[in-house]
Amino acid sequence: MNDAAARNFEYLAYGLITAWLVLVVYVLTLVSREGRIRRQMESLQRMLEDKEKH
């Protein structure tokens, strides 16, 4: 393998690593948002149940 091909594989590896890191950060962000929304929905549900009791 010549130097140009080796460099191309190096750039490919950097690109793939970057793409995976971006994907992991995106998924973690979605999980965090989902948890926050779930907690807000549970809080709203409790507020509605309390309001119905009174």
Buried (B, 14 or more C-beta within 10 A) or exposed (E): EEEEEEEEEEEEEEEEEEEEEEEEEEEEEEEEEEEEEEEEEEEEEEEEEEEEEE
